[in-house]
Amino acid sequence: MSKTSDMIYEQAAAAFDKQSALFDEIYSSNTIIQYKRKKVREHVDKFIKAGSKILELNAGTGEDAVYFAQCGHHIHATDISPGMQQKLSEKILSVSLNDKVSFELCSFTQLEKLTNKGPYDLIFSNFAGLNCTNELDKVLRSFSALLNPGGIITLVLLPKFCLWETLLFVKGKFKTAFRRFFSTAGRNAHIEGEYFRCWYYNPSFIKRQLKAEFNVLALEGLCTLVPPSYIENFAEKYPKTFRILKEKEDKWKAKWPCRFVGDYYIISCRKTG
Protein backbone atom coordinates (compact mmCIF):
# COMPACT_ATOMS: atom_id res chain seq x y z
CA MET A 1 0.00 0.00 0.00
CA SER A 2 1.05 3.65 -0.46
CA LYS A 3 1.73 5.91 2.51
CA THR A 4 -1.67 7.54 1.91
CA SER A 5 -3.42 4.17 1.93
CA ASP A 6 -1.53 3.17 5.08
CA MET A 7 -2.77 6.32 6.80
CA ILE A 8 -6.38 5.71 5.69
CA TYR A 9 -6.15 2.13 6.99
CA GLU A 10 -4.72 3.22 10.35
CA GLN A 11 -7.28 6.00 10.86
CA ALA A 12 -10.23 3.72 10.14
CA ALA A 13 -8.81 0.94 12.34
CA ALA A 14 -8.34 3.37 15.23
CA ALA A 15 -11.89 4.70 14.88
CA PHE A 16 -13.56 1.28 14.84
CA ASP A 17 -11.29 0.02 17.61
CA LYS A 18 -12.65 2.77 19.84
CA GLN A 19 -16.23 1.95 18.94
CA SER A 20 -15.91 -1.82 19.35
CA ALA A 21 -16.64 -1.80 23.08
CA LEU A 22 -19.86 0.19 22.57
CA PHE A 23 -20.98 -0.97 19.13
CA ASP A 24 -23.60 -3.54 20.11
CA GLU A 25 -24.91 -1.41 22.95
CA ILE A 26 -25.37 1.60 20.66
CA TYR A 27 -26.93 -0.13 17.68
CA SER A 28 -28.70 -3.28 18.86
CA SER A 29 -31.73 -1.32 20.08
CA ASN A 30 -31.99 0.96 17.03
CA THR A 31 -35.20 -0.06 15.22
CA ILE A 32 -34.13 1.24 11.82
CA ILE A 33 -30.74 -0.49 12.01
CA GLN A 34 -32.51 -3.75 12.78
CA TYR A 35 -34.81 -3.07 9.82
CA LYS A 36 -31.76 -2.55 7.58
CA ARG A 37 -30.12 -5.78 8.76
CA LYS A 38 -33.32 -7.70 8.08
CA LYS A 39 -33.60 -6.36 4.52
CA VAL A 40 -29.94 -7.09 3.74
CA ARG A 41 -30.25 -10.66 5.05
CA GLU A 42 -33.44 -11.24 3.06
CA HIS A 43 -31.59 -10.07 -0.04
CA VAL A 44 -28.64 -12.43 0.56
CA ASP A 45 -30.88 -15.38 1.45
CA LYS A 46 -32.46 -15.24 -2.02
CA PHE A 47 -29.18 -16.10 -3.71
CA ILE A 48 -27.03 -18.38 -1.54
CA LYS A 49 -27.37 -22.13 -1.27
CA ALA A 50 -27.46 -24.15 1.93
CA GLY A 51 -24.08 -24.67 3.58
CA SER A 52 -22.34 -21.92 1.64
CA LYS A 53 -18.82 -20.73 2.40
CA ILE A 54 -18.88 -16.97 3.04
CA LEU A 55 -16.06 -14.44 3.20
CA GLU A 56 -17.28 -11.46 5.21
CA LEU A 57 -15.44 -8.15 4.92
CA ASN A 58 -15.62 -5.53 7.70
CA ALA A 59 -17.41 -8.07 9.89
CA GLY A 60 -17.47 -5.82 12.96
CA THR A 61 -18.68 -7.50 16.14
CA GLY A 62 -20.12 -10.44 14.21
CA GLU A 63 -23.86 -9.76 14.10
CA ASP A 64 -24.17 -10.98 10.51
CA ALA A 65 -21.63 -13.78 11.01
CA VAL A 66 -23.77 -15.18 13.83
CA TYR A 67 -26.92 -14.96 11.70
CA PHE A 68 -25.39 -16.77 8.71
CA ALA A 69 -23.75 -19.40 10.92
CA GLN A 70 -27.09 -20.11 12.59
CA CYS A 71 -28.51 -20.60 9.09
CA GLY A 72 -25.96 -23.36 8.50
CA HIS A 73 -23.32 -21.47 6.50
CA HIS A 74 -19.57 -21.32 7.16
CA ILE A 75 -18.15 -17.80 7.56
CA HIS A 76 -14.63 -16.44 7.51
CA ALA A 77 -15.09 -13.02 9.14
CA THR A 78 -12.45 -10.36 8.52
CA ASP A 79 -11.93 -6.84 9.84
CA ILE A 80 -9.16 -4.24 10.24
CA SER A 81 -9.98 -3.54 13.89
CA PRO A 82 -8.45 -5.75 16.60
CA GLY A 83 -11.15 -4.53 18.98
CA MET A 84 -13.94 -5.61 16.64
CA GLN A 85 -12.26 -8.98 16.09
CA GLN A 86 -12.01 -9.52 19.84
CA LYS A 87 -15.72 -8.80 20.30
CA LEU A 88 -16.54 -11.09 17.38
CA SER A 89 -14.44 -13.89 18.88
CA GLU A 90 -16.15 -13.55 22.26
CA LYS A 91 -19.60 -13.52 20.65
CA ILE A 92 -18.93 -16.62 18.54
CA LEU A 93 -17.70 -18.55 21.57
CA SER A 94 -20.66 -17.43 23.69
CA VAL A 95 -23.15 -18.92 21.21
CA SER A 96 -21.01 -22.03 20.47
CA LEU A 97 -20.57 -21.33 16.77
CA ASN A 98 -16.79 -21.65 16.62
CA ASP A 99 -17.17 -24.65 14.29
CA LYS A 100 -19.00 -22.42 11.79
CA VAL A 101 -17.11 -19.11 12.09
CA SER A 102 -13.41 -18.40 11.69
CA PHE A 103 -11.91 -14.92 11.80
CA GLU A 104 -8.85 -13.07 10.58
CA LEU A 105 -7.45 -9.56 11.00
CA CYS A 106 -7.07 -8.37 7.41
CA SER A 107 -7.81 -5.25 5.38
CA PHE A 108 -10.09 -5.71 2.38
CA THR A 109 -7.45 -3.79 0.39
CA GLN A 110 -4.97 -6.64 1.05
CA LEU A 111 -7.04 -9.75 0.46
CA GLU A 112 -4.06 -11.37 -1.27
CA LYS A 113 -2.63 -11.74 2.27
CA LEU A 114 -5.56 -13.76 3.56
CA THR A 115 -4.57 -16.98 5.29
CA ASN A 116 -7.88 -18.58 4.31
CA LYS A 117 -8.30 -17.88 0.59
CA GLY A 118 -11.36 -20.09 0.16
CA PRO A 119 -12.57 -20.42 -2.48
CA TYR A 120 -15.90 -18.99 -1.33
CA ASP A 121 -19.49 -19.10 -2.54
CA LEU A 122 -20.21 -15.55 -1.34
CA ILE A 123 -18.20 -12.43 -0.55
CA PHE A 124 -20.29 -10.17 1.67
CA SER A 125 -19.77 -6.63 2.95
CA ASN A 126 -22.47 -4.84 4.92
CA PHE A 127 -23.17 -1.24 5.93
CA ALA A 128 -20.63 0.73 3.89
CA GLY A 129 -17.38 -0.72 5.18
CA LEU A 130 -16.09 -0.55 1.60
CA ASN A 131 -16.78 3.18 1.53
CA CYS A 132 -13.75 3.55 3.81
CA THR A 133 -11.29 3.22 0.92
CA ASN A 134 -10.32 5.20 -2.15
CA GLU A 135 -9.09 1.94 -3.72
CA LEU A 136 -12.41 0.20 -4.22
CA ASP A 137 -11.47 -0.63 -7.80
CA LYS A 138 -8.50 -2.64 -6.49
CA VAL A 139 -10.67 -4.37 -3.89
CA LEU A 140 -13.27 -5.36 -6.48
CA ARG A 141 -10.62 -6.78 -8.82
CA SER A 142 -9.41 -9.09 -6.05
CA PHE A 143 -12.78 -10.83 -5.62
CA SER A 144 -12.82 -13.18 -8.60
CA ALA A 145 -9.77 -15.20 -7.49
CA LEU A 146 -11.43 -15.86 -4.10
CA LEU A 147 -14.74 -17.14 -5.50
CA ASN A 148 -15.92 -20.49 -6.79
CA PRO A 149 -17.32 -20.56 -10.34
CA GLY A 150 -20.76 -19.00 -10.13
CA GLY A 151 -19.87 -17.39 -6.80
CA ILE A 152 -21.70 -14.27 -5.65
CA ILE A 153 -20.73 -10.93 -4.15
CA THR A 154 -23.21 -8.85 -2.14
CA LEU A 155 -22.16 -5.33 -1.16
CA VAL A 156 -24.04 -2.68 0.83
CA LEU A 157 -22.68 0.76 -0.05
CA LEU A 158 -23.33 4.48 0.27
CA PRO A 159 -24.10 6.16 -3.08
CA LYS A 160 -23.34 9.74 -4.11
CA PHE A 161 -26.97 10.83 -3.64
CA CYS A 162 -29.34 10.21 -0.76
CA LEU A 163 -32.86 11.62 -0.96
CA TRP A 164 -33.28 11.99 2.80
CA GLU A 165 -29.92 13.73 3.22
CA THR A 166 -30.54 16.13 0.37
CA LEU A 167 -33.88 17.15 1.89
CA LEU A 168 -31.99 18.42 4.94
CA PHE A 169 -31.18 21.60 3.00
CA VAL A 170 -34.73 22.69 3.89
CA LYS A 171 -33.57 22.82 7.51
CA GLY A 172 -30.47 24.78 6.55
CA LYS A 173 -28.13 21.80 6.96
CA PHE A 174 -26.37 22.48 3.67
CA LYS A 175 -23.09 20.75 4.52
CA THR A 176 -24.85 17.48 5.31
CA ALA A 177 -27.35 17.82 2.49
CA PHE A 178 -24.71 18.06 -0.24
CA ARG A 179 -21.73 16.25 1.28
CA ARG A 180 -22.00 13.28 -1.07
CA PHE A 181 -22.08 15.32 -4.28
CA PHE A 182 -18.59 16.76 -3.99
CA SER A 183 -16.66 13.87 -2.49
CA THR A 184 -14.03 12.92 -5.07
CA ALA A 185 -11.29 13.46 -2.48
CA GLY A 186 -13.33 11.80 0.25
CA ARG A 187 -15.18 13.29 3.20
CA ASN A 188 -14.25 13.26 6.85
CA ALA A 189 -16.25 10.99 9.12
CA HIS A 190 -15.68 10.37 12.80
CA ILE A 191 -16.41 7.78 15.46
CA GLU A 192 -15.65 8.28 19.13
CA GLY A 193 -13.52 11.33 18.30
CA GLU A 194 -11.38 9.52 15.71
CA TYR A 195 -11.51 10.90 12.16
CA PHE A 196 -11.22 8.89 8.95
CA ARG A 197 -12.09 9.38 5.29
CA CYS A 198 -15.19 8.14 3.48
CA TRP A 199 -15.81 7.93 -0.27
CA TYR A 200 -19.12 7.46 -2.10
CA TYR A 201 -19.67 5.09 -5.03
CA ASN A 202 -22.67 4.78 -7.32
CA PRO A 203 -23.86 1.37 -8.62
CA SER A 204 -22.49 2.30 -12.06
CA PHE A 205 -18.96 2.25 -10.60
CA ILE A 206 -19.42 -1.29 -9.26
CA LYS A 207 -20.92 -2.52 -12.53
CA ARG A 208 -18.12 -0.96 -14.58
CA GLN A 209 -15.37 -2.52 -12.47
CA LEU A 210 -16.93 -5.99 -12.48
CA LYS A 211 -18.46 -6.22 -15.96
CA ALA A 212 -15.69 -8.41 -17.43
CA GLU A 213 -16.26 -11.27 -14.99
CA PHE A 214 -19.63 -10.71 -13.26
CA ASN A 215 -23.30 -10.31 -14.11
CA VAL A 216 -25.59 -8.19 -11.93
CA LEU A 217 -28.20 -10.29 -10.15
CA ALA A 218 -30.03 -7.59 -8.22
CA LEU A 219 -29.84 -3.93 -7.23
CA GLU A 220 -32.10 -2.33 -4.66
CA GLY A 221 -32.20 0.80 -2.55
CA LEU A 222 -32.13 0.70 1.24
CA CYS A 223 -33.57 3.52 3.33
CA THR A 224 -34.99 5.31 0.31
CA LEU A 225 -38.38 6.01 1.89
CA VAL A 226 -37.59 4.71 5.37
CA PRO A 227 -35.37 7.39 6.95
CA PRO A 228 -31.71 6.77 7.77
CA SER A 229 -30.98 5.42 11.24
CA TYR A 230 -29.34 8.68 12.37
CA ILE A 231 -32.79 10.32 12.38
CA GLU A 232 -33.23 9.21 15.94
CA ASN A 233 -36.39 7.58 17.27
CA PHE A 234 -38.35 8.10 14.04
CA ALA A 235 -39.85 4.61 14.21
CA GLU A 236 -40.90 5.11 17.85
CA LYS A 237 -42.31 8.61 17.34
CA TYR A 238 -44.20 7.82 14.13
CA PRO A 239 -44.97 4.05 14.17
CA LYS A 240 -47.81 4.23 11.64
CA THR A 241 -45.76 6.30 9.19
CA PHE A 242 -42.79 3.99 9.68
CA ARG A 243 -44.95 0.96 8.86
CA ILE A 244 -46.32 2.59 5.69
CA LEU A 245 -42.85 3.68 4.54
CA LYS A 246 -41.52 0.14 5.04
CA GLU A 247 -44.34 -1.29 2.94
CA LYS A 248 -43.81 1.24 0.14
CA GLU A 249 -40.03 0.81 0.18
CA ASP A 250 -40.34 -2.96 -0.04
CA LYS A 251 -42.62 -2.56 -3.06
CA TRP A 252 -40.45 -0.02 -4.92
CA LYS A 253 -36.89 -0.78 -3.71
CA ALA A 254 -35.75 -2.31 -7.02
CA LYS A 255 -37.53 0.21 -9.24
CA TRP A 256 -36.24 3.49 -10.65
CA PRO A 257 -35.47 5.84 -8.94
CA CYS A 258 -35.69 4.09 -5.56
CA ARG A 259 -32.77 1.78 -6.26
CA PHE A 260 -30.49 4.82 -6.71
CA VAL A 261 -31.57 7.35 -4.04
CA GLY A 262 -31.37 5.49 -0.72
CA ASP A 263 -29.01 6.05 2.16
CA TYR A 264 -27.51 2.75 0.94
CA TYR A 265 -27.95 0.36 -1.96
CA ILE A 266 -27.53 -3.42 -2.04
CA ILE A 267 -25.94 -4.91 -5.13
CA SER A 268 -25.38 -8.61 -5.87
CA CYS A 269 -23.36 -9.95 -8.79
CA ARG A 270 -22.56 -13.49 -9.95
CA LYS A 271 -19.19 -14.62 -11.28
CA THR A 272 -19.64 -15.80 -14.85
CA GLY A 273 -16.73 -18.24 -14.93
C-alpha positions as CSV (number, residue, x, y, z in Angstrom):
1,M,0.0,0.0,0.0
2,S,1.0,3.6,-0.5
3,K,1.7,5.9,2.5
4,T,-1.7,7.5,1.9
5,S,-3.4,4.2,1.9
6,D,-1.5,3.2,5.1
7,M,-2.8,6.3,6.8
8,I,-6.4,5.7,5.7
9,Y,-6.1,2.1,7.0
10,E,-4.7,3.2,10.4
11,Q,-7.3,6.0,10.9
12,A,-10.2,3.7,10.1
13,A,-8.8,0.9,12.3
14,A,-8.3,3.4,15.2
15,A,-11.9,4.7,14.9
16,F,-13.6,1.3,14.8
17,D,-11.3,0.0,17.6
18,K,-12.6,2.8,19.8
19,Q,-16.2,2.0,18.9
20,S,-15.9,-1.8,19.4
21,A,-16.6,-1.8,23.1
22,L,-19.9,0.2,22.6
23,F,-21.0,-1.0,19.1
24,D,-23.6,-3.5,20.1
25,E,-24.9,-1.4,22.9
26,I,-25.4,1.6,20.7
27,Y,-26.9,-0.1,17.7
28,S,-28.7,-3.3,18.9
29,S,-31.7,-1.3,20.1
30,N,-32.0,1.0,17.0
31,T,-35.2,-0.1,15.2
32,I,-34.1,1.2,11.8
33,I,-30.7,-0.5,12.0
34,Q,-32.5,-3.8,12.8
35,Y,-34.8,-3.1,9.8
36,K,-31.8,-2.6,7.6
37,R,-30.1,-5.8,8.8
38,K,-33.3,-7.7,8.1
39,K,-33.6,-6.4,4.5
40,V,-29.9,-7.1,3.7
41,R,-30.3,-10.7,5.0
42,E,-33.4,-11.2,3.1
43,H,-31.6,-10.1,0.0
44,V,-28.6,-12.4,0.6
45,D,-30.9,-15.4,1.5
46,K,-32.5,-15.2,-2.0
47,F,-29.2,-16.1,-3.7
48,I,-27.0,-18.4,-1.5
49,K,-27.4,-22.1,-1.3
50,A,-27.5,-24.2,1.9
51,G,-24.1,-24.7,3.6
52,S,-22.3,-21.9,1.6
53,K,-18.8,-20.7,2.4
54,I,-18.9,-17.0,3.0
55,L,-16.1,-14.4,3.2
56,E,-17.3,-11.5,5.2
57,L,-15.4,-8.1,4.9
58,N,-15.6,-5.5,7.7
59,A,-17.4,-8.1,9.9
60,G,-17.5,-5.8,13.0
61,T,-18.7,-7.5,16.1
62,G,-20.1,-10.4,14.2
63,E,-23.9,-9.8,14.1
64,D,-24.2,-11.0,10.5
65,A,-21.6,-13.8,11.0
66,V,-23.8,-15.2,13.8
67,Y,-26.9,-15.0,11.7
68,F,-25.4,-16.8,8.7
69,A,-23.7,-19.4,10.9
70,Q,-27.1,-20.1,12.6
71,C,-28.5,-20.6,9.1
72,G,-26.0,-23.4,8.5
73,H,-23.3,-21.5,6.5
74,H,-19.6,-21.3,7.2
75,I,-18.2,-17.8,7.6
76,H,-14.6,-16.4,7.5
77,A,-15.1,-13.0,9.1
78,T,-12.5,-10.4,8.5
79,D,-11.9,-6.8,9.8
80,I,-9.2,-4.2,10.2
81,S,-10.0,-3.5,13.9
82,P,-8.4,-5.7,16.6
83,G,-11.2,-4.5,19.0
84,M,-13.9,-5.6,16.6
85,Q,-12.3,-9.0,16.1
86,Q,-12.0,-9.5,19.8
87,K,-15.7,-8.8,20.3
88,L,-16.5,-11.1,17.4
89,S,-14.4,-13.9,18.9
90,E,-16.2,-13.5,22.3
91,K,-19.6,-13.5,20.7
92,I,-18.9,-16.6,18.5
93,L,-17.7,-18.6,21.6
94,S,-20.7,-17.4,23.7
95,V,-23.1,-18.9,21.2
96,S,-21.0,-22.0,20.5
97,L,-20.6,-21.3,16.8
98,N,-16.8,-21.7,16.6
99,D,-17.2,-24.7,14.3
100,K,-19.0,-22.4,11.8
101,V,-17.1,-19.1,12.1
102,S,-13.4,-18.4,11.7
103,F,-11.9,-14.9,11.8
104,E,-8.8,-13.1,10.6
105,L,-7.5,-9.6,11.0
106,C,-7.1,-8.4,7.4
107,S,-7.8,-5.2,5.4
108,F,-10.1,-5.7,2.4
109,T,-7.4,-3.8,0.4
110,Q,-5.0,-6.6,1.1
111,L,-7.0,-9.8,0.5
112,E,-4.1,-11.4,-1.3
113,K,-2.6,-11.7,2.3
114,L,-5.6,-13.8,3.6
115,T,-4.6,-17.0,5.3
116,N,-7.9,-18.6,4.3
117,K,-8.3,-17.9,0.6
118,G,-11.4,-20.1,0.2
119,P,-12.6,-20.4,-2.5
120,Y,-15.9,-19.0,-1.3
121,D,-19.5,-19.1,-2.5
122,L,-20.2,-15.5,-1.3
123,I,-18.2,-12.4,-0.6
124,F,-20.3,-10.2,1.7
125,S,-19.8,-6.6,2.9
126,N,-22.5,-4.8,4.9
127,F,-23.2,-1.2,5.9
128,A,-20.6,0.7,3.9
129,G,-17.4,-0.7,5.2
130,L,-16.1,-0.6,1.6
131,N,-16.8,3.2,1.5
132,C,-13.7,3.6,3.8
133,T,-11.3,3.2,0.9
134,N,-10.3,5.2,-2.1
135,E,-9.1,1.9,-3.7
136,L,-12.4,0.2,-4.2
137,D,-11.5,-0.6,-7.8
138,K,-8.5,-2.6,-6.5
139,V,-10.7,-4.4,-3.9
140,L,-13.3,-5.4,-6.5
141,R,-10.6,-6.8,-8.8
142,S,-9.4,-9.1,-6.0
143,F,-12.8,-10.8,-5.6
144,S,-12.8,-13.2,-8.6
145,A,-9.8,-15.2,-7.5
146,L,-11.4,-15.9,-4.1
147,L,-14.7,-17.1,-5.5
148,N,-15.9,-20.5,-6.8
149,P,-17.3,-20.6,-10.3
150,G,-20.8,-19.0,-10.1
151,G,-19.9,-17.4,-6.8
152,I,-21.7,-14.3,-5.7
153,I,-20.7,-10.9,-4.2
154,T,-23.2,-8.8,-2.1
155,L,-22.2,-5.3,-1.2
156,V,-24.0,-2.7,0.8
157,L,-22.7,0.8,-0.1
158,L,-23.3,4.5,0.3
159,P,-24.1,6.2,-3.1
160,K,-23.3,9.7,-4.1
161,F,-27.0,10.8,-3.6
162,C,-29.3,10.2,-0.8
163,L,-32.9,11.6,-1.0
164,W,-33.3,12.0,2.8
165,E,-29.9,13.7,3.2
166,T,-30.5,16.1,0.4
167,L,-33.9,17.2,1.9
168,L,-32.0,18.4,4.9
169,F,-31.2,21.6,3.0
170,V,-34.7,22.7,3.9
171,K,-33.6,22.8,7.5
172,G,-30.5,24.8,6.5
173,K,-28.1,21.8,7.0
174,F,-26.4,22.5,3.7
175,K,-23.1,20.8,4.5
176,T,-24.8,17.5,5.3
177,A,-27.4,17.8,2.5
178,F,-24.7,18.1,-0.2
179,R,-21.7,16.3,1.3
180,R,-22.0,13.3,-1.1
181,F,-22.1,15.3,-4.3
182,F,-18.6,16.8,-4.0
183,S,-16.7,13.9,-2.5
184,T,-14.0,12.9,-5.1
185,A,-11.3,13.5,-2.5
186,G,-13.3,11.8,0.3
187,R,-15.2,13.3,3.2
188,N,-14.2,13.3,6.9
189,A,-16.3,11.0,9.1
190,H,-15.7,10.4,12.8
191,I,-16.4,7.8,15.5
192,E,-15.6,8.3,19.1
193,G,-13.5,11.3,18.3
194,E,-11.4,9.5,15.7
195,Y,-11.5,10.9,12.2
196,F,-11.2,8.9,8.9
197,R,-12.1,9.4,5.3
198,C,-15.2,8.1,3.5
199,W,-15.8,7.9,-0.3
200,Y,-19.1,7.5,-2.1
201,Y,-19.7,5.1,-5.0
202,N,-22.7,4.8,-7.3
203,P,-23.9,1.4,-8.6
204,S,-22.5,2.3,-12.1
205,F,-19.0,2.2,-10.6
206,I,-19.4,-1.3,-9.3
207,K,-20.9,-2.5,-12.5
208,R,-18.1,-1.0,-14.6
209,Q,-15.4,-2.5,-12.5
210,L,-16.9,-6.0,-12.5
211,K,-18.5,-6.2,-16.0
212,A,-15.7,-8.4,-17.4
213,E,-16.3,-11.3,-15.0
214,F,-19.6,-10.7,-13.3
215,N,-23.3,-10.3,-14.1
216,V,-25.6,-8.2,-11.9
217,L,-28.2,-10.3,-10.1
218,A,-30.0,-7.6,-8.2
219,L,-29.8,-3.9,-7.2
220,E,-32.1,-2.3,-4.7
221,G,-32.2,0.8,-2.6
222,L,-32.1,0.7,1.2
223,C,-33.6,3.5,3.3
224,T,-35.0,5.3,0.3
225,L,-38.4,6.0,1.9
226,V,-37.6,4.7,5.4
227,P,-35.4,7.4,7.0
228,P,-31.7,6.8,7.8
229,S,-31.0,5.4,11.2
230,Y,-29.3,8.7,12.4
231,I,-32.8,10.3,12.4
232,E,-33.2,9.2,15.9
233,N,-36.4,7.6,17.3
234,F,-38.3,8.1,14.0
235,A,-39.9,4.6,14.2
236,E,-40.9,5.1,17.8
237,K,-42.3,8.6,17.3
238,Y,-44.2,7.8,14.1
239,P,-45.0,4.1,14.2
240,K,-47.8,4.2,11.6
241,T,-45.8,6.3,9.2
242,F,-42.8,4.0,9.7
243,R,-45.0,1.0,8.9
244,I,-46.3,2.6,5.7
245,L,-42.9,3.7,4.5
246,K,-41.5,0.1,5.0
247,E,-44.3,-1.3,2.9
248,K,-43.8,1.2,0.1
249,E,-40.0,0.8,0.2
250,D,-40.3,-3.0,0.0
251,K,-42.6,-2.6,-3.1
252,W,-40.5,0.0,-4.9
253,K,-36.9,-0.8,-3.7
254,A,-35.8,-2.3,-7.0
255,K,-37.5,0.2,-9.2
256,W,-36.2,3.5,-10.6
257,P,-35.5,5.8,-8.9
258,C,-35.7,4.1,-5.6
259,R,-32.8,1.8,-6.3
260,F,-30.5,4.8,-6.7
261,V,-31.6,7.3,-4.0
262,G,-31.4,5.5,-0.7
263,D,-29.0,6.1,2.2
264,Y,-27.5,2.7,0.9
265,Y,-27.9,0.4,-2.0
266,I,-27.5,-3.4,-2.0
267,I,-25.9,-4.9,-5.1
268,S,-25.4,-8.6,-5.9
269,C,-23.4,-10.0,-8.8
270,R,-22.6,-13.5,-9.9
271,K,-19.2,-14.6,-11.3
272,T,-19.6,-15.8,-14.9
273,G,-16.7,-18.2,-14.9
